[in-house]
């Protein structure tokens, strides 16, 4: 506390030395609250006592200001017993003879030892004690008496005679205890431990103390205790409040007014809110600035301002904020500043408040301050807004809330939709509503909004009144086209005879996917877009659609890195709703790879990020991935638990509802409820056709419908669905052709089934979907065994089992080889020899790998020779070398891990 106080200490030491030599002195220490005045008095008192002086101490307080002789009584209590008379025992302590008697006693005491009188906070001294001190000052010319007093610059003594009398004395010295200089603050701050991420410490914000030693010490203590300063309720804010309390009621009220004004803080509004004078506000702010609390008319640290606001009476604070908002609005202050006052005041009926809050929300959104924008919209919604304005605010709010809570965002659109259906929503509000509904995947409801918008445009063309907004066509603001629409020309130029999808409703178009081609044009366009995209409030939807399109056309391997990139960005932005979106995409990509365990875990993680796990359309879409993964893995209890949750309103007309129907249909298939499964798949088909989105790559519903029909004994209808899917242009994609061929094979005789399954296995090997590949291999093995080729069937079955095990498809494993994975059954290591993949890479040449892998597929030597365009003899030579290198003797001992070494021709 005494750092940077060398000059003041020197003056005090000099005055004490003079007193010890017989020269009286008077020292007045002035300064702001907390700047070390009391510490200086304590120091001189200690030095005086150590020098043999009699030290009389007293402290003036506001509560004892009106107590006669209160300070004098403290001084007399510190004197040697019986050395000084107590004026309180006199009939009239205010008589001059009583004062003379005490003065003479002090002089007699000073003859035996120097007398040092210390009075802290002189501005709180009672009037009678003040008269006794002044009488002593006037009559002390040669006695060894030193008077040391402190006075706050915030509140000086009201009696001008008192100040004049001190100035008249030859021995009077005034000391000003200023705030610490910057170099002194730096020296104190330098001894604090450095901040670092390892221990979570933050840098010491020494500037927050403004050079006030008390506030700086509080900051240091708080920093040492937790490494994070300052915080509400911590040592620093307690010190700020203590300083304000000691500053007196006028300074406290000014601090409260300036805390309310915040960024609007300046002299003129403070004068008007206080109902005070310019001079009083200027003096008060200067005093608080001297105490390090203010910097001009603003608080040096926001936590100090918040501490003052929190201590205010809530009704008083609200009233001040309302008045501040009115003053700011009349003075033409920035919209955001006026809105800040309205937000602090709470609900209001001010006629201009709704317009201000709406404008501020748009500005805050543009600046990226989404939380503040949401607060403005909520308050505007509760203000004097009409139905159309309220719908607008709810729509804007829903777009913001989606970042953190998709379920709440969906519910926020309930009122705009109700207003829409009641015919009270004007065309200017329809575009944003349709856009947001589209981005949420709520296709049917978005279509309602666009139908109303189209009707309004038609009415305008016909010359009838239509409340269309001024300016551009409302449709221009609707992001009803996918990310690839802008690059449609480049896609079409590669395939001029394959135009982009036509007859798709505007909302559904956002969820469409580009045409697939083996040359990867669509994938290149998607990744070009993603490389240039930055995740923001307006870019999340197109980024999601680009990743979905990339997944559909190029497969999960290309998608997983992008999911991770944007998931990490969502985490940095603190947007759990967006995190859930990219986590759900990650789960979907893993499911496309056949990683059932990973897909379920990621879907669970996405649902855990949602405040309401099952209460939204979006959440049911995420749950669909979980249900499909759990069903394929044979975890039917998990799937049933998710399916038992209540369904939110609007699910049926959404993209997420279609995904949910697919998951439920697959569950019904797995649990032998074939009629229910067929109904779900047919509902998907009807809806997708109505939207114009009937693309197998988007949703291969015909496969599920055909499987249900086969189980119901309706082979002709199943054949029609399979044929329709294979005739679609999307059937060029192996992820579509492979499963479809597998289903088609089940409708044929064994010989034809074998050929179709061979093609299916071949296609699925290129699709990345290991679970579908395992299913096709299992069927392939069964037909081989049915045709009497047991050895080859065993090899294929072994590979199917291993793939199913890798996927986490325990139910499929049990179908392929009952008891293989059960306790006591044959182990997987015994089944395969558990050869290390890296070792296989090292041992075998590329040619040997290709031949061995096709052999593991179950192909004969002649079939391998045909596929690789080599002779049967060459195949035999390669296999002989493989057997030797792997220390095996026959084809059946080939390790199933060979299928992981890479593509080896087509089956």
Secondary structure, 3 states (H helix, E strand, C coil): CCCCCHHHHHHHHHHHHHHHCCCCEEEEEEECCCCCHHHHHHHHHHHHHHCCCEEEEEECCHHHCCCCCHHHHHHHHCCCCCCCCCHHHCCCCCCHHHHHHHHHHHHHHHHHCCEEEEEECHHHCCHHHHHHHHHHHHCCCCCCEEEEEEEECCCCCCCHHHHHHHHHCCCEEEEEECCCCHHHHHHHHHCCCCCECCCCECCCCHHHHCCCHHHHHHHHHHHHHHCCCCCCCCHHHHHHHHHHHHHCHHHHHHHHHHHHHHHHCCHHHHHHHHCCCHHHHHHHHHHHHHCCCEECCEECCHHHHHHHHHHCCHHHHHHHHHHHHHHHHHCCCCHHHHHHHHHHHCCCCCCCHHHHHHHHHHHHHHCCCHHHHHHHHHHHHCCCCCHHHHHHHHHHHHHHHCCCCHHHHHHHHHHHHHHHHCCCCCHHHHHHHHHHHHHCCCHHHHHHHHHHHHHHHHHHHCCCCCCCCCCCCHHHHCCCCCHHHHHHHHHHHHCCCCCCCCCCCHHHHCCCCCCCCCCCHHHHHHHHHHHCCCCCCCCHHHHHHHHHHHHHHHCHHHHHHHHHHHHHHHHHCCCHHHHHHHHHHHHHHHHHHCCHHHHHHHHHHHHHCCCCCCCCHHHHHHHHHHHHHHHHHCCHHHHHHHHCCCCCCCCCCCHHHHHHHHHHHHHHHHCCCHHHHHHHHHHHHHHHHHHCCCCCCCCCHHHHHHHHHHHCCCHHHHHHHHHHHHHCHHHHCHHHHHHHHHHHHCCCCHHHHHHHHHHHHHHHHCCCCHHHHHHHHHHHHHHHHHCCCHHHHHHHHHHHHHHHHHHCCHHHHHHHCCCCCCCCCCCHHHHHCCCCHHHHHHHCCHHHHHHHHHHHCCCCHHHHHHHHCCCHHHHHHHHHHHHHHHCCCCHHHCCHHHHHHCCCCCC
